[in-house]
Amino acid sequence: MKIAYIASQVTLPDSPVRRTDAFEHDYMMRSLVPAFAEKGMSVVDVAWDDPEADWGSFGAAIIGTTWDYWDRIDAFLDTLEAIGKRTRLFNSADMVRWNSRKTYLKDLESKGARLIPTLWMERVTPEAASSAFDALGSDDLVFKRQIGAGARDQFRLKRGEAIPAVSHPMMVQPFLNMIQVEGEISFIFIDGDFSHALIKRAANGDYRIQSEYGGREEPIVPSLQDLAAAQAIMGTLDQAPLYGRVDMLRAEDGQLLLMELELIEPYLYPIEGPELGKRMAAAVARQLQIAS
């Protein structure tokens, strides 16, 4: 059985416009391909916007490195809807639609998730940006796209600095220096079960933890308390996704705050979790009821 690993033109091998962090796509394929083969499945990477893709020829499709969707969100979501009508899609189009705009965090907060204080701006004006410092009680803020990933178009702004032109709806949060002190903690879950965890740290002088900006990762064994906090976030969902990544940051009181619940196209760090491929293959086999 063929399984599609949905990628993008900017992450596929041999692409002339390949992202500098597309090596993470290669790491995922190296993890998945042999593990799925053991279960009688072959994994093929396909760009989500490939007009010649025959999605019905695949037994299932896993959303992977679709790392350009945020600038074509409507086309992306429509494509996923179409794929989901032709084969089994992980994660589901409905789940992706909900998770694609970061306002989903409001839903999780209503279910008990503890967040970094956040303002939501559909339109960023100098007046709105200036007032955010007082509203959040901070002289140092981070602006993030409501639909976006990988810190694209994200910026840090200190009180009194010039406000750049912004064309996207944004979320605004106080900058927390714990991102530079301890780093961001990520918990990977497969089919609802905990797989592995890691700390992502920024390069010296930066606060962005993505590899594209020099970030680095280190596997960890989380404390039972920290793991329980991440599991509680996953427990807010009506059904377990095939994969999910809970990104958290420690507050001054030692408790973890939710930064993001990544259910669309998160990198799942197979280097830090060497059993990831086998866990994914076993989960897909269970979902498709493929005999071992």
Order of alpha helices (4+ residues) and beta strands (2+ residues): beta-alpha-beta-beta-alpha-beta-alpha-alpha-beta-alpha-beta-beta-beta-alpha-beta-beta-beta-alpha-beta-beta-alpha
